[in-house]
Amino acid sequence: MTIKIIYQDETIIAINKPPALLSVPGIGPEKQDCAISRLLKIEPQAKIVHRLDCLTSGIMLFGVGIESQRALNRLFHDRKIQKEYIALVPQWLEEDEGVIKFPLRCDIDNRPVQIVDYQHGKSAITRWQVTERTDEYTRLLLKPETGRTHQLRVHCAAMGHPIIGDTLYGNNQEKETRMLLHADNISFTHPFTDKELHLNAICEF
């Protein structure tokens, strides 16, 4: 099976990951098909830098070789990579923009679920902006400043409005065939050329 490459040079590859595809292999033979395994058939030196949830579509970055992987990891660690996501929720707040700062941790009794925990959770920050309101949904632009597991999904659910199609943190979502969360933009300074990169993966919803 193929993977859609949206940017490639000697040190960096960016793909548009489809929904319902793992970023890395899971446990068991039925979970070996994933973004990195598909990409390795095209570029044997591809290295994982970050992940998207299986249910989330959109931009994933990969390094080509160890040096590139380390350089991109540093950019993520230093929060020098800006990411934007599109999400559809059934309803939202009356305000048009804001910030969510619920600290998160793993629910050790119910993995991989993440929960809000003000005492033991790690800092998690998401900026949001309403870009469209209809009778059926609200479209959000989400800008995470941190990269906690399931951060956007938990933050939306904790606000009382889980992302449409999120079967883990939502409810009554059986009408959707996928979760409506997509990583559509990513911007950063290329670690080897100093060129400003602004990559986009078109949202299908």
N, C-alpha and C positions, 0 to 999 in steps of 0.2 A: 504494500500500500504506500502511496506517496504522501509527501508533506509539502505544503506550500511555503516556499522561501520568498520573503518580501524584501530582504536585504542581505547581501553577501560581499565580503571582501576577504583579504588574506587572513584576517584575525578574528572577525566577528560574523556571525550568521544570526538573522532574525527570521522567525517563522510566524505564520498565523495558525496557531493550534486550533483544531476543530473542537467542538464540545464533545464530552464523553470519551476523550482520549487521555490516558494517563500521561503525566510528564516523564516519569521514570518507571521502570518495571515494578510490578507489585509481586505479591507472593502467589505462586502457582502458575502453571503453564498458560492458563487463560488470561493472565495479566502481564504477559511479556510484550505485547504490542503497545508501544508508547511513543511519545514524541522523539526521545533521544534514540531509540532503536531504529526508527524510520530514518532519522537524519544521518545516523552512522553509515547507512547504506549509500548515502550521497557523499558525505565527508567523514572519513574514518577518524579524523582528529577532533571531531566535535566534542565539546565538554559542557556539562551542565553548569549553569551559573545560578539560575533561580527556577522556581516552579510555578505553575498555575494549577489550581484545583482541577481535578478531572472534569468537572461539570462546566468550568469556565473556559470560554474561547478567547482567542486573541494573541497578542504579541508575546513571544518568548525569545530571550536572547541566549546565545550560546557562544562560548569561546572556541577558537580553533587552536588547539594546543594548550599546554599547561600555563604558559606565560600569559596568554590572553585570558584564560579562565581566572587566574589570580588577579589580573588587572581589573576585570569586570567585577569580581567579587569585592574588591576594595571600593569601587564606585558605589556598589549597593550598600556596603557596610557604612560608608561615609555619607550616605543619603544624597549622592550626587547624580542619581538617576531619577527623573521625574516620570511618574506613571499616571495615566488617566484611564478610567474605566467608565463604561456605560452600563447602567442598571435600570431595569423596569420594576417598579413596585406598584401594588394596587392603589395605594394612597400615600400621602406624605404630609408633612407639616405645612402650615400656612406660609411660613417664611420661605424665601427663595434661595437662601444659602446659609451655611453654618459649619460648625466643626463638632465632630463626635470624638470624645476622649475616654471612652470606657476601657479600662485596663482588662487584659484578657489572659487566660491560662487554659491549659488542657483540662478537661474533665476526666481525671484518671480512672474513674469508674465507668466511663462511657466514651472511650476513644472511638473515633477521632474528634468528638464534639469539643468545641471550645466554649468557655463560659466567661461572663463578666465577673471579676473578682477584685474588689477595691483593696483587699488586704494583701493578696498574694499574686495578683495578676501583673503582667508586664505592660508598660506603657504602649498604648495603641492610639494613633491619631488619624482621623479621616476627615478631610474637607469635602463638603458636598455642595452642589448647586443644582437647582431645578432648571431643566432646559425645555421641558414640555409637560403640560397637564392636559389630560383628556378625561372623559367620563369613565374610561376603562383602566387607565394607568397613569403614573407619573414617571417621566424619564429623568434620571439623575446622572450628573457628571460627578464621579467620585475620584478624589485625589488622595490616595493614602500616603502619609508621611512616614509611616512605619510599615513593616512587612510581616505582621503576625499571621499565623495560620488561620485561614477562614475569616480574616479581619473584616472585610467588607460585608460578608454574609452575616456575621454575628452583630456587627454594628447596626446594620439595617434592621435586623430582627429585634435587637435590643431597643430600638426606637419605636417598636410596635408595628413595623411595616416590612416584613421579610421580602426578599427578592422573589419575584414571580418564578415559579418552577423550582425553588429551593426545597427539596424534599427532606433535608436534614434540619433546617431551622425554621421552615415555614409550615403551613397547614393548608389543606384544601387546594393543593397545587397539582392535582392529578390531570388537569386539563392541558397542561403544557408538556410538550415533548422534550424540552430542555430547560435549563436554568438561564434566565435572561440577564446574564452578566458577561461582559466582554471587555477585554483589555485592548483599547483602540489606539492609544498613543503612548509613545515613550520617547523621552528626550534626554540627551547626555552629550558630554564632550568625549569624542573618541580618544581612548587612552594612549593610542600610538600616533595618531595624525593630528590631534588637537582640533579636528573638524567637528563642528556642531551637528549632531545627528538628530533629526526629528522624524521618527518612523510612525507609520500609520497602518492599521489593519482594519479594513472596512467592516463595520458592524452590520450583521444580517437581520437585525430586528429593530 
